[in-house]
Amino acid sequence: MDTKIIDSWHRNTAPWVDAVRKDEIESRTLVTNQAIVDAVRSLSPATGLDIGCGEGWLVRALSGVAMTGVDVVPGLVDAARQAGGGDFRVMSYEEIAHGRLRLAVDVAVCNFSLIGEDAVAGLFRAAPTYLKPGGFLVVQTMHPVVACGDAPYLDGWREGSWAGFNAGFTDPPPWYFRTLGSWVKLFTEHGLHLRELREPVHPNTGKPASLILMGSLSVPK
């Protein structure tokens, strides 16, 4: 399933870049973009890593922080490099999980980029290879209570959808649903202490637009 996610993003690179840069995604422009910027800046990092950086908007939004962006899709990384604002690299989550990134940053951020299963667990296991001692991993994801819909509130693969996106998108990627408890467990079982949890609210619906989890890597004694 994780490979199907990557295949879909290869096919949808161009429409995604257009949608982000033309502010076509309402929840992002109204709520979640600023929410993740605020969360990262609240930690006052000097260095940062955007995992699954896409076309690089978050790296550019975090001006003043020495940012590196990584993504497995070459077309997205090319678009990010053309816009500038940071160091952008083509790299898979599996390569990061095997310690090939060779970075040590104050904060790593995953903004709606953790939609797989095994690949996500690998990123969490590898946190000590890209975070400084005491560094933070910040994750923004769909809020489980809202994203669950009418399906059972259980971890598992779900069919993807481009509902609300323009007609240029095709073949939506599958995604792995996690309950709130499962998200918390991902942090705690990999040595990341959950320091804060935020639930940005959509101004029109009054419901959570996302879930933000902020966990720090234990400092060795």
N, C-alpha and C positions, 0 to 999 in steps of 0.2 A: 504493500500500500504506500509506503514512503516513496518508492520510486514513481508511483503514479502521480504523486503530488508534484515532484520535480518535472515530470513530463508535461503536466498541465501548465506549469509556469513558463516553460520554454515556449509553449504555444501562445501564451497570453502576455508575453513581455510588452509588446507595443501598446495594446489597449490599457495595460496597467499603468505604464508611464504616463500616457495621456490622461487617464482618470485621476491620478494623483496630482499631476501638475496643473490640471484644469479645475481642481477642487470639486470633482463630481461626486465624491462620497460624503454624504451629509454628516454622518456620525463622526467622521474624522475631522471635518472642518468645524463642527459645532462643539465637539467635546474631546475626542480621544487624542488628537494631535497635541493640543496644549497640555492635556493631562500627563502624557508621557514626558514631554519636555519639562514640565514642572517637577515631576517625580525625580528625574535625573538631576536637575539643577539643585534640588533640595539637598543633595549629597555633596555638593561643591567639588566635583571631581576635576582633576587636572588632565586625566587621560581616560579615554573611553573606547568601547568596542560595540559596534552595532552588528548583531548577529542576524543575518537575513535582512540585509540593509535595503534590498530592492533598488530603487533608482536614487537612493541617497538623501531623501528629504530630511530625515532626522539628523544625519550627520551635519547637514548645512544649518539646521535649526539650532544645533548646539554649538554655535560659534563661540570661540574662546576656550573650548575643550579640544585637546588634541585627539581627534577621533580617527579610528580605523573602521571601515565598513567591509563586511564579507558577505558574499552571496554565492550560491552554487550556479546561478544562471548568468552566463557571460553577457547576454544582451542587457540585463539590468545593471551589471557592473560597468559596462561600457557607457550606459546612459549616466550613471553616477559620476564616472570619471570626467565625462564631458562637462557636467555641471560644476565639478570641483567641490572644494570645501573639506577634503580629507583624503586619507589613503584608502583606496578601494582595492580589494583582492577577490579573485574567484577562488572559492574554497567550499567544500561540502561540509556538512555537519559531521560526517564520519571522519573526515580528515582532522577537523578540530578535536573530535573525541580521541583521536590518536596522538594528540599533542603536537600537531604540525604547524600550529599558528605561531608559536614562539613569541607570545606577547605577555606582558604583565601590566594590567590596567586597573584603575581605581573602580571603574564601573563597567559592566557589560549589560547591554540592554537588548531584549528580544521583544519587538513591538509587533504583535499579531503574527509572529513568524514561527511559533511553535505549534504546528498543526499535525505533526506526525506522532509516532509512537516510539519505536526503538531509537530513532535518531535523536529525539528529544532527551530521552534518558541518557544517551551518550554524552550530550552536551553538559548535562548536570554533573555527570561523573567526572568530566574533564575540567570542571570549574577551577581547580587549583593550578591548571596549566595556563590559564589566561587571566586570572584575577590575582592581584596582590593580596598578601595576608590582610584580612579585614576588608577586602574589596567587596563590592555589592553586585549581585545579579538582580536586575530589574526586569520583570516580565509583565507585559500588558497582553491580555487575551480576552476573548469573549466571556462575558459573565456566565458561569455555568447555569445558574437558575433561569436566566433569560434564554440562553442558547439551547437549552434542553428541549424547549418546545413541548410537544405532547409525547415525546418518547420517554421511556423509563430513565430515571435518574441513575444511570449506571455508566461506567467507563465503556467505551467501545467506538468502533469506526462508524461514521455517518456519511451519507451521500453529500457531496458538495452542491453549491448553488451560486449562481451569479445574479440572483434576484436583486433588483435595485441598481444593477450596473448597466452600462450601455450595451448595445447589440454587438459590439466588436468582440466580446468575450465568448469563448467556446470551451466545452469540455471542462467543467468545474472540477477542481481537485477534491478528493475525499479528505476528511479530516477526523482526527481522533478526539472524541469528547472525553473530558475529564471532569469529575465532580470537584467541588471546592476542597473536599478532604484529600483527594488525589493530588491536586496541585500543591497543597501544603506538604504532603508526604514527599513529593519530589524534592522539595527544598530540604526538609529535615533529614531524610535518609542519605543525602549526599553532603552532609556537613555544612549546610547553609542555614543560618539562623534567621528565621522569618522575623524581621524587625517592624514591618509595617504592611498593612493591606488597605488599599484604597478602592472605592467603588464609585467612579465618576457617573453622574446621573445625566441622562439625556434631558435637555430643557423642555422638549416638546412632549415626550412620553411620560416623564417622571420615573422612568425605570432605569436600572443600571445600564450604562452604555458599554461598560467593560469592567474588568477586574485587573487591578495592578498589585503585584506581589513584589516585595523588596526584601531580599535576604542577603546576609553578609557571611563571608567565608571566615571560619574560625581562625583566630590568630594562634599559631603554634606557641606552646608554653616552653 
